[in-house]
Amino acid sequence: MRKRSHRVRAAVAGVTAVLLGAAGLAACDITGGNSPGPHGSSKRGTASAKPTPTWDRSPSSVAAVGDSITRGFDACSVLSDCPEVSWATGSDKTVRSLAVRLLGKQRAAAHSWNYAVTGARMADVAAQMAKAAARRPQLVAVMAGANDACRESTSAMTSVDDFRDQFEDAMRTLRRELPKAQVYVASVPNLKRLWSQGRTNPMGKQVWKLGICPSMLGDADVVDAAAMKRRDTVQKRVVAYNKVLKDVCARDDHCRFDGGAVFEYRFSTQQLSHWDWFHPSRDGQARLAAIAYRTVTATNPPE
């Protein structure tokens, strides 16, 4: 009996050793210690999946770059900037800008900066980024691209390749000084939808004749084949710009694109300037601030 018990214990020990060895091999496969990665890599101690970078959902300072929308153009008076209602950094209590929502009103007044310029195109954003970087903000908010499509003609619009090069240059400019600053990138608004909404207002159409986005808004009441082809050409360029913004941002570990939320937002006449019926009103600026805040504070980035 004793010999038999001894043999049983020996057999159990052997089986246990085999199981433990198998478990050890499985653990190596799970952690990637000795197993080949997705491209056949067999480097010891490296994980097969890229780690998800930490996104700070409550940054303590905000800088903004971009164009007239971020300057609050035509939201307070005709053909004038009104940065206090800016969706990004404004102090207006009805807008509750991104900076105010993140930092609180008092802190936002001292820790947010607006370097956007009315009329700016993507080619101008790198210089704005350099100014923003000097403030060393934890978050940079970007909204640019509408003026690249809003040209005197469709042939004058910024090419998609140039737009990509310019946005990459802007990001490189920031990264040279602030490699880990977070970047929120808003999509370019749907210019054709803004035309459709604003063309119902006679005063707005008179302001449009002063030169606001002629490639889309020119001859606003003309809907013949040539006019609609022109507007469709602008619309397709905006869609292409948004793809560039998404693609370039996706390659940066500290960048979040809004997933097309601004482009998809259906601005009503209440959310358009009652001076030009094209730029966002205070109400429209508040909607942009809400989209930005939702994107920045989400646990996961938009798809």
Short mmCIF file of the C-alpha atoms (twelve columns), coordinates in Angstrom:
data_MODEL
# 
_entry.id   MODEL 
# 
loop_
_atom_site.group_PDB 
_atom_site.id 
_atom_site.type_symbol 
_atom_site.label_atom_id 
_atom_site.label_alt_id 
_atom_site.label_comp_id 
_atom_site.label_asym_id 
_atom_site.label_seq_id 
_atom_site.Cartn_x 
_atom_site.Cartn_y 
_atom_site.Cartn_z 
_atom_site.pdbx_PDB_model_num 
ATOM 1   C CA . MET A 1   0.000   0.000  0.000   1 
ATOM 2   C CA . ARG A 2   2.799   2.370  0.906   1 
ATOM 3   C CA . LYS A 3   4.549   1.752  -2.414  1 
ATOM 4   C CA . ARG A 4   1.317   2.277  -4.266  1 
ATOM 5   C CA . SER A 5   0.622   5.597  -2.450  1 
ATOM 6   C CA . HIS A 6   4.083   6.718  -3.295  1 
ATOM 7   C CA . ARG A 7   3.492   5.969  -6.975  1 
ATOM 8   C CA . VAL A 8   0.154   7.853  -6.938  1 
ATOM 9   C CA . ARG A 9   1.711   10.915 -5.333  1 
ATOM 10  C CA . ALA A 10  4.495   10.847 -7.899  1 
ATOM 11  C CA . ALA A 11  1.999   10.643 -10.753 1 
ATOM 12  C CA . VAL A 12  -0.043  13.552 -9.364  1 
ATOM 13  C CA . ALA A 13  3.097   15.652 -8.997  1 
ATOM 14  C CA . GLY A 14  4.036   14.931 -12.586 1 
ATOM 15  C CA . VAL A 15  0.626   15.945 -13.902 1 
ATOM 16  C CA . THR A 16  0.718   19.130 -11.804 1 
ATOM 17  C CA . ALA A 17  4.102   20.042 -13.233 1 
ATOM 18  C CA . VAL A 18  2.808   19.582 -16.773 1 
ATOM 19  C CA . LEU A 19  -0.232  21.753 -16.088 1 
ATOM 20  C CA . LEU A 20  1.858   24.479 -14.481 1 
ATOM 21  C CA . GLY A 21  4.221   24.410 -17.436 1 
ATOM 22  C CA . ALA A 22  1.317   24.740 -19.856 1 
ATOM 23  C CA . ALA A 23  -0.086  27.637 -17.853 1 
ATOM 24  C CA . GLY A 24  3.301   29.328 -17.955 1 
ATOM 25  C CA . LEU A 25  3.430   29.007 -21.731 1 
ATOM 26  C CA . ALA A 26  -0.095  30.417 -22.029 1 
ATOM 27  C CA . ALA A 27  0.882   33.364 -19.830 1 
ATOM 28  C CA . CYS A 28  3.810   34.103 -22.127 1 
ATOM 29  C CA . ASP A 29  1.445   34.123 -25.100 1 
ATOM 30  C CA . ILE A 30  -0.983  36.510 -23.364 1 
ATOM 31  C CA . THR A 31  1.684   39.005 -22.342 1 
ATOM 32  C CA . GLY A 32  3.654   38.712 -25.533 1 
ATOM 33  C CA . GLY A 33  6.838   37.705 -23.694 1 
ATOM 34  C CA . ASN A 34  8.019   35.035 -26.129 1 
ATOM 35  C CA . SER A 35  5.230   34.823 -28.668 1 
ATOM 36  C CA . PRO A 36  5.366   36.460 -32.082 1 
ATOM 37  C CA . GLY A 37  3.513   39.779 -32.395 1 
ATOM 38  C CA . PRO A 38  1.005   40.676 -35.121 1 
ATOM 39  C CA . HIS A 39  3.823   41.096 -37.641 1 
ATOM 40  C CA . GLY A 40  5.853   38.078 -36.565 1 
ATOM 41  C CA . SER A 41  7.953   39.976 -33.993 1 
ATOM 42  C CA . SER A 42  9.486   37.823 -31.275 1 
ATOM 43  C CA . LYS A 43  10.988  40.564 -29.085 1 
ATOM 44  C CA . ARG A 44  10.980  39.537 -25.453 1 
ATOM 45  C CA . GLY A 45  8.911   41.604 -23.018 1 
ATOM 46  C CA . THR A 46  7.014   43.749 -25.569 1 
ATOM 47  C CA . ALA A 47  3.229   43.855 -25.792 1 
ATOM 48  C CA . SER A 48  1.579   43.190 -29.126 1 
ATOM 49  C CA . ALA A 49  -0.920  46.039 -28.731 1 
ATOM 50  C CA . LYS A 50  -0.016  49.744 -28.582 1 
ATOM 51  C CA . PRO A 51  -0.844  51.120 -25.118 1 
ATOM 52  C CA . THR A 52  -3.654  53.678 -24.997 1 
ATOM 53  C CA . PRO A 53  -2.251  57.104 -24.045 1 
ATOM 54  C CA . THR A 54  -3.668  58.848 -21.010 1 
ATOM 55  C CA . TRP A 55  -6.114  61.596 -21.944 1 
ATOM 56  C CA . ASP A 56  -6.582  64.272 -19.296 1 
ATOM 57  C CA . ARG A 57  -10.306 65.028 -19.170 1 
ATOM 58  C CA . SER A 58  -9.783  68.102 -17.005 1 
ATOM 59  C CA . PRO A 59  -6.904  70.196 -18.418 1 
ATOM 60  C CA . SER A 60  -6.035  73.310 -16.432 1 
ATOM 61  C CA . SER A 61  -5.423  75.742 -19.332 1 
ATOM 62  C CA . VAL A 62  -6.756  76.222 -22.873 1 
ATOM 63  C CA . ALA A 63  -5.502  77.994 -25.993 1 
ATOM 64  C CA . ALA A 64  -7.491  78.346 -29.207 1 
ATOM 65  C CA . VAL A 65  -6.409  78.714 -32.833 1 
ATOM 66  C CA . GLY A 66  -8.408  79.026 -36.014 1 
ATOM 67  C CA . ASP A 67  -10.583 81.486 -37.891 1 
ATOM 68  C CA . SER A 68  -13.572 83.820 -37.573 1 
ATOM 69  C CA . ILE A 69  -15.833 81.271 -35.898 1 
ATOM 70  C CA . THR A 70  -13.447 81.030 -32.949 1 
ATOM 71  C CA . ARG A 71  -13.287 84.853 -32.858 1 
ATOM 72  C CA . GLY A 72  -17.080 85.099 -32.514 1 
ATOM 73  C CA . PHE A 73  -17.307 87.032 -35.779 1 
ATOM 74  C CA . ASP A 74  -20.725 88.621 -36.441 1 
ATOM 75  C CA . ALA A 75  -22.188 87.193 -33.240 1 
ATOM 76  C CA . CYS A 76  -22.525 90.616 -31.546 1 
ATOM 77  C CA . SER A 77  -22.432 93.203 -34.331 1 
ATOM 78  C CA . VAL A 78  -22.081 93.250 -38.104 1 
ATOM 79  C CA . LEU A 79  -18.675 92.426 -39.596 1 
ATOM 80  C CA . SER A 80  -16.949 92.514 -36.199 1 
ATOM 81  C CA . ASP A 81  -15.160 90.043 -33.952 1 
ATOM 82  C CA . CYS A 82  -16.714 89.297 -30.572 1 
ATOM 83  C CA . PRO A 83  -14.220 87.032 -28.774 1 
ATOM 84  C CA . GLU A 84  -16.154 87.177 -25.511 1 
ATOM 85  C CA . VAL A 85  -18.725 84.819 -27.080 1 
ATOM 86  C CA . SER A 86  -16.149 82.446 -28.595 1 
ATOM 87  C CA . TRP A 87  -17.058 78.788 -28.184 1 
ATOM 88  C CA . ALA A 88  -13.448 78.074 -27.190 1 
ATOM 89  C CA . THR A 89  -12.372 80.769 -24.745 1 
ATOM 90  C CA . GLY A 90  -15.187 83.315 -24.387 1 
ATOM 91  C CA . SER A 91  -16.481 84.652 -21.084 1 
ATOM 92  C CA . ASP A 92  -20.148 85.102 -22.059 1 
ATOM 93  C CA . LYS A 93  -22.380 83.389 -19.510 1 
ATOM 94  C CA . THR A 94  -24.922 82.266 -22.103 1 
ATOM 95  C CA . VAL A 95  -22.262 80.568 -24.249 1 
ATOM 96  C CA . ARG A 96  -20.306 78.875 -21.450 1 
ATOM 97  C CA . SER A 97  -17.231 78.348 -23.581 1 
ATOM 98  C CA . LEU A 98  -15.070 75.254 -23.515 1 
ATOM 99  C CA . ALA A 99  -12.593 77.055 -21.255 1 
ATOM 100 C CA . VAL A 100 -15.314 78.111 -18.809 1 
ATOM 101 C CA . ARG A 101 -16.818 74.616 -18.729 1 
ATOM 102 C CA . LEU A 102 -13.424 73.049 -18.055 1 
ATOM 103 C CA . LEU A 103 -11.838 75.618 -15.758 1 
ATOM 104 C CA . GLY A 104 -14.624 77.715 -14.263 1 
ATOM 105 C CA . LYS A 105 -15.153 81.370 -15.146 1 
ATOM 106 C CA . GLN A 106 -12.517 82.912 -12.889 1 
ATOM 107 C CA . ARG A 107 -9.739  80.499 -13.788 1 
ATOM 108 C CA . ALA A 108 -10.638 80.651 -17.490 1 
ATOM 109 C CA . ALA A 109 -10.098 84.409 -17.491 1 
ATOM 110 C CA . ALA A 110 -6.446  83.934 -16.544 1 
ATOM 111 C CA . HIS A 111 -5.707  80.541 -18.131 1 
ATOM 112 C CA . SER A 112 -7.219  80.663 -21.624 1 
ATOM 113 C CA . TRP A 113 -5.983  82.461 -24.747 1 
ATOM 114 C CA . ASN A 114 -7.472  83.010 -28.180 1 
ATOM 115 C CA . TYR A 115 -5.030  83.259 -31.106 1 
ATOM 116 C CA . ALA A 116 -7.589  82.679 -33.870 1 
ATOM 117 C CA . VAL A 117 -7.770  85.309 -36.631 1 
ATOM 118 C CA . THR A 118 -10.781 86.184 -38.753 1 
ATOM 119 C CA . GLY A 119 -10.096 85.181 -42.342 1 
ATOM 120 C CA . ALA A 120 -7.336  82.716 -41.416 1 
ATOM 121 C CA . ARG A 121 -6.811  79.591 -43.477 1 
ATOM 122 C CA . MET A 122 -4.998  76.408 -42.531 1 
ATOM 123 C CA . ALA A 123 -1.744  77.889 -43.829 1 
ATOM 124 C CA . ASP A 124 -1.965  80.469 -41.024 1 
ATOM 125 C CA . VAL A 125 -2.485  77.996 -38.190 1 
ATOM 126 C CA . ALA A 126 1.183   77.079 -37.698 1 
ATOM 127 C CA . ALA A 127 2.009   80.675 -36.725 1 
ATOM 128 C CA . GLN A 128 -0.959  80.698 -34.359 1 
ATOM 129 C CA . MET A 129 0.258   77.406 -32.861 1 
ATOM 130 C CA . ALA A 130 3.649   78.980 -32.159 1 
ATOM 131 C CA . LYS A 131 1.984   81.781 -30.214 1 
ATOM 132 C CA . ALA A 132 -0.229  79.318 -28.359 1 
ATOM 133 C CA . ALA A 133 2.738   77.097 -27.475 1 
ATOM 134 C CA . ALA A 134 4.463   80.033 -25.778 1 
ATOM 135 C CA . ARG A 135 1.658   79.964 -23.187 1 
ATOM 136 C CA . ARG A 136 2.260   76.255 -22.568 1 
ATOM 137 C CA . PRO A 137 -1.434  75.320 -22.458 1 
ATOM 138 C CA . GLN A 138 -2.513  71.819 -21.500 1 
ATOM 139 C CA . LEU A 139 -5.163  71.835 -24.243 1 
ATOM 140 C CA . VAL A 140 -5.174  73.497 -27.664 1 
ATOM 141 C CA . ALA A 141 -8.527  73.819 -29.451 1 
ATOM 142 C CA . VAL A 142 -8.412  73.957 -33.262 1 
ATOM 143 C CA . MET A 143 -11.145 74.989 -35.688 1 
ATOM 144 C CA . ALA A 144 -9.906  75.844 -39.157 1 
ATOM 145 C CA . GLY A 145 -10.628 74.995 -42.772 1 
ATOM 146 C CA . ALA A 146 -13.817 76.867 -43.629 1 
ATOM 147 C CA . ASN A 147 -11.874 79.712 -45.249 1 
ATOM 148 C CA . ASP A 148 -9.891  77.228 -47.336 1 
ATOM 149 C CA . ALA A 149 -13.181 76.303 -49.005 1 
ATOM 150 C CA . CYS A 150 -14.728 79.791 -48.800 1 
ATOM 151 C CA . ARG A 151 -12.820 81.352 -51.685 1 
ATOM 152 C CA . GLU A 152 -13.771 83.607 -54.555 1 
ATOM 153 C CA . SER A 153 -14.136 80.518 -56.770 1 
ATOM 154 C CA . THR A 154 -13.868 76.751 -56.461 1 
ATOM 155 C CA . SER A 155 -10.585 76.797 -58.376 1 
ATOM 156 C CA . ALA A 156 -9.088  79.000 -55.654 1 
ATOM 157 C CA . MET A 157 -9.870  76.571 -52.837 1 
ATOM 158 C CA . THR A 158 -6.906  75.073 -50.987 1 
ATOM 159 C CA . SER A 159 -6.051  71.687 -52.463 1 
ATOM 160 C CA . VAL A 160 -6.496  68.657 -50.238 1 
ATOM 161 C CA . ASP A 161 -2.771  67.850 -50.394 1 
ATOM 162 C CA . ASP A 162 -1.808  71.390 -49.406 1 
ATOM 163 C CA . PHE A 163 -4.371  71.360 -46.618 1 
ATOM 164 C CA . ARG A 164 -2.831  68.162 -45.272 1 
ATOM 165 C CA . ASP A 165 0.702   69.555 -45.451 1 
ATOM 166 C CA . GLN A 166 -0.387  72.738 -43.675 1 
ATOM 167 C CA . PHE A 167 -2.181  70.937 -40.857 1 
ATOM 168 C CA . GLU A 168 0.780   68.606 -40.370 1 
ATOM 169 C CA . ASP A 169 3.053   71.662 -40.239 1 
ATOM 170 C CA . ALA A 170 0.807   73.239 -37.599 1 
ATOM 171 C CA . MET A 171 0.944   70.086 -35.491 1 
ATOM 172 C CA . ARG A 172 4.725   69.845 -35.847 1 
ATOM 173 C CA . THR A 173 5.035   73.469 -34.751 1 
ATOM 174 C CA . LEU A 174 3.127   72.701 -31.581 1 
ATOM 175 C CA . ARG A 175 4.933   69.438 -30.918 1 
ATOM 176 C CA . ARG A 176 8.368   71.018 -31.093 1 
ATOM 177 C CA . GLU A 177 7.502   73.005 -27.968 1 
ATOM 178 C CA . LEU A 178 4.771   70.907 -26.350 1 
ATOM 179 C CA . PRO A 179 5.084   67.225 -27.245 1 
ATOM 180 C CA . LYS A 180 2.358   66.160 -24.819 1 
ATOM 181 C CA . ALA A 181 -0.154  69.006 -24.949 1 
ATOM 182 C CA . GLN A 182 -3.619  67.758 -25.785 1 
ATOM 183 C CA . VAL A 183 -5.290  68.907 -28.990 1 
ATOM 184 C CA . TYR A 184 -9.015  69.067 -29.709 1 
ATOM 185 C CA . VAL A 185 -9.778  69.342 -33.425 1 
ATOM 186 C CA . ALA A 186 -13.247 70.432 -34.564 1 
ATOM 187 C CA . SER A 187 -14.512 69.384 -37.971 1 
ATOM 188 C CA . VAL A 188 -15.193 72.015 -40.634 1 
ATOM 189 C CA . PRO A 189 -18.898 72.989 -40.557 1 
ATOM 190 C CA . ASN A 190 -21.302 71.923 -43.287 1 
ATOM 191 C CA . LEU A 191 -21.182 75.050 -45.447 1 
ATOM 192 C CA . LYS A 192 -23.907 73.877 -47.792 1 
ATOM 193 C CA . ARG A 193 -26.324 73.447 -44.905 1 
ATOM 194 C CA . LEU A 194 -25.477 76.949 -43.691 1 
ATOM 195 C CA . TRP A 195 -26.270 78.283 -47.179 1 
ATOM 196 C CA . SER A 196 -29.578 76.410 -47.156 1 
ATOM 197 C CA . GLN A 197 -30.565 77.887 -43.796 1 
ATOM 198 C CA . GLY A 198 -29.304 81.436 -44.340 1 
ATOM 199 C CA . ARG A 199 -30.713 81.997 -47.820 1 
ATOM 200 C CA . THR A 200 -34.183 82.370 -46.318 1 
ATOM 201 C CA . ASN A 201 -33.209 85.776 -44.864 1 
ATOM 202 C CA . PRO A 202 -33.101 88.790 -47.220 1 
ATOM 203 C CA . MET A 203 -30.800 90.859 -44.980 1 
ATOM 204 C CA . GLY A 204 -28.345 87.996 -44.629 1 
ATOM 205 C CA . LYS A 205 -28.116 87.628 -48.382 1 
ATOM 206 C CA . GLN A 206 -27.272 91.319 -48.699 1 
ATOM 207 C CA . VAL A 207 -24.404 90.849 -46.244 1 
ATOM 208 C CA . TRP A 208 -23.242 87.803 -48.196 1 
ATOM 209 C CA . LYS A 209 -22.737 90.063 -51.215 1 
ATOM 210 C CA . LEU A 210 -19.982 91.835 -49.282 1 
ATOM 211 C CA . GLY A 211 -17.803 88.790 -49.907 1 
ATOM 212 C CA . ILE A 212 -18.677 86.182 -47.275 1 
ATOM 213 C CA . CYS A 213 -17.818 82.718 -48.645 1 
ATOM 214 C CA . PRO A 214 -18.517 83.501 -52.310 1 
ATOM 215 C CA . SER A 215 -17.718 79.979 -53.515 1 
ATOM 216 C CA . MET A 216 -20.745 78.718 -51.572 1 
ATOM 217 C CA . LEU A 217 -22.908 81.812 -50.983 1 
ATOM 218 C CA . GLY A 218 -22.489 83.660 -54.289 1 
ATOM 219 C CA . ASP A 219 -25.750 84.091 -56.255 1 
ATOM 220 C CA . ALA A 220 -27.525 82.593 -53.271 1 
ATOM 221 C CA . ASP A 221 -30.939 82.265 -54.916 1 
ATOM 222 C CA . VAL A 222 -29.658 80.680 -58.112 1 
ATOM 223 C CA . VAL A 223 -30.258 76.930 -58.083 1 
ATOM 224 C CA . ASP A 224 -29.512 75.988 -61.675 1 
ATOM 225 C CA . ALA A 225 -27.221 73.099 -62.559 1 
ATOM 226 C CA . ALA A 226 -24.057 75.210 -62.644 1 
ATOM 227 C CA . ALA A 227 -24.725 76.816 -59.259 1 
ATOM 228 C CA . MET A 228 -25.542 73.512 -57.605 1 
ATOM 229 C CA . LYS A 229 -22.446 71.901 -59.113 1 
ATOM 230 C CA . ARG A 230 -20.358 74.740 -57.689 1 
ATOM 231 C CA . ARG A 231 -21.840 74.261 -54.209 1 
ATOM 232 C CA . ASP A 232 -21.419 70.490 -54.414 1 
ATOM 233 C CA . THR A 233 -17.760 70.995 -55.320 1 
ATOM 234 C CA . VAL A 234 -17.279 73.101 -52.194 1 
ATOM 235 C CA . GLN A 235 -19.121 70.534 -50.110 1 
ATOM 236 C CA . LYS A 236 -16.945 67.676 -51.344 1 
ATOM 237 C CA . ARG A 237 -13.820 69.681 -50.546 1 
ATOM 238 C CA . VAL A 238 -15.051 70.255 -46.974 1 
ATOM 239 C CA . VAL A 239 -15.664 66.507 -46.589 1 
ATOM 240 C CA . ALA A 240 -12.116 65.863 -47.835 1 
ATOM 241 C CA . TYR A 241 -10.694 68.417 -45.386 1 
ATOM 242 C CA . ASN A 242 -12.469 66.686 -42.522 1 
ATOM 243 C CA . LYS A 243 -10.948 63.374 -43.529 1 
ATOM 244 C CA . VAL A 244 -7.521  65.007 -43.415 1 
ATOM 245 C CA . LEU A 245 -8.198  66.397 -39.935 1 
ATOM 246 C CA . LYS A 246 -9.306  62.972 -38.753 1 
ATOM 247 C CA . ASP A 247 -6.346  61.121 -40.297 1 
ATOM 248 C CA . VAL A 248 -3.632  63.519 -39.090 1 
ATOM 249 C CA . CYS A 249 -5.119  63.717 -35.601 1 
ATOM 250 C CA . ALA A 250 -5.336  59.915 -35.389 1 
ATOM 251 C CA . ARG A 251 -1.562  59.667 -35.798 1 
ATOM 252 C CA . ASP A 252 -0.975  61.849 -32.732 1 
ATOM 253 C CA . ASP A 253 -1.345  60.152 -29.348 1 
ATOM 254 C CA . HIS A 254 -2.566  63.359 -27.702 1 
ATOM 255 C CA . CYS A 255 -5.083  64.537 -30.314 1 
ATOM 256 C CA . ARG A 256 -8.867  64.100 -30.459 1 
ATOM 257 C CA . PHE A 257 -10.996 64.817 -33.530 1 
ATOM 258 C CA . ASP A 258 -14.671 65.495 -32.868 1 
ATOM 259 C CA . GLY A 259 -15.741 62.584 -35.073 1 
ATOM 260 C CA . GLY A 260 -17.463 64.968 -37.491 1 
ATOM 261 C CA . ALA A 261 -19.835 66.338 -34.832 1 
ATOM 262 C CA . VAL A 262 -19.567 69.988 -35.913 1 
ATOM 263 C CA . PHE A 263 -20.033 69.063 -39.573 1 
ATOM 264 C CA . GLU A 264 -23.082 66.959 -38.709 1 
ATOM 265 C CA . TYR A 265 -24.689 69.519 -36.404 1 
ATOM 266 C CA . ARG A 266 -27.873 70.922 -37.941 1 
ATOM 267 C CA . PHE A 267 -27.635 74.653 -37.223 1 
ATOM 268 C CA . SER A 268 -31.068 76.294 -37.212 1 
ATOM 269 C CA . THR A 269 -31.653 79.977 -37.906 1 
ATOM 270 C CA . GLN A 270 -31.579 80.554 -34.133 1 
ATOM 271 C CA . GLN A 271 -27.985 79.352 -34.088 1 
ATOM 272 C CA . LEU A 272 -26.889 81.648 -36.936 1 
ATOM 273 C CA . SER A 273 -25.775 85.263 -36.683 1 
ATOM 274 C CA . HIS A 274 -28.664 87.639 -37.233 1 
ATOM 275 C CA . TRP A 275 -26.193 89.913 -38.977 1 
ATOM 276 C CA . ASP A 276 -24.942 87.590 -41.710 1 
ATOM 277 C CA . TRP A 277 -26.995 84.382 -41.275 1 
ATOM 278 C CA . PHE A 278 -23.887 82.274 -41.787 1 
ATOM 279 C CA . HIS A 279 -21.568 82.531 -38.779 1 
ATOM 280 C CA . PRO A 280 -22.767 81.111 -35.440 1 
ATOM 281 C CA . SER A 281 -24.827 83.327 -33.138 1 
ATOM 282 C CA . ARG A 282 -24.384 83.230 -29.355 1 
ATOM 283 C CA . ASP A 283 -26.681 80.205 -29.372 1 
ATOM 284 C CA . GLY A 284 -24.614 78.593 -32.122 1 
ATOM 285 C CA . GLN A 285 -21.392 79.298 -30.255 1 
ATOM 286 C CA . ALA A 286 -22.887 77.607 -27.181 1 
ATOM 287 C CA . ARG A 287 -23.648 74.494 -29.271 1 
ATOM 288 C CA . LEU A 288 -20.047 74.400 -30.503 1 
ATOM 289 C CA . ALA A 289 -18.813 74.725 -26.912 1 
ATOM 290 C CA . ALA A 290 -21.029 71.822 -25.853 1 
ATOM 291 C CA . ILE A 291 -19.692 69.606 -28.658 1 
ATOM 292 C CA . ALA A 292 -16.104 70.439 -27.728 1 
ATOM 293 C CA . TYR A 293 -16.666 69.853 -24.011 1 
ATOM 294 C CA . ARG A 294 -18.378 66.531 -24.687 1 
ATOM 295 C CA . THR A 295 -15.445 65.390 -26.844 1 
ATOM 296 C CA . VAL A 296 -12.731 66.538 -24.441 1 
ATOM 297 C CA . THR A 297 -14.354 65.023 -21.347 1 
ATOM 298 C CA . ALA A 298 -15.481 61.725 -22.875 1 
ATOM 299 C CA . THR A 299 -13.874 58.574 -21.539 1 
ATOM 300 C CA . ASN A 300 -13.178 57.432 -25.086 1 
ATOM 301 C CA . PRO A 301 -12.653 59.482 -28.254 1 
ATOM 302 C CA . PRO A 302 -15.409 59.594 -30.918 1 
ATOM 303 C CA . GLU A 303 -15.294 56.881 -33.533 1 
# 
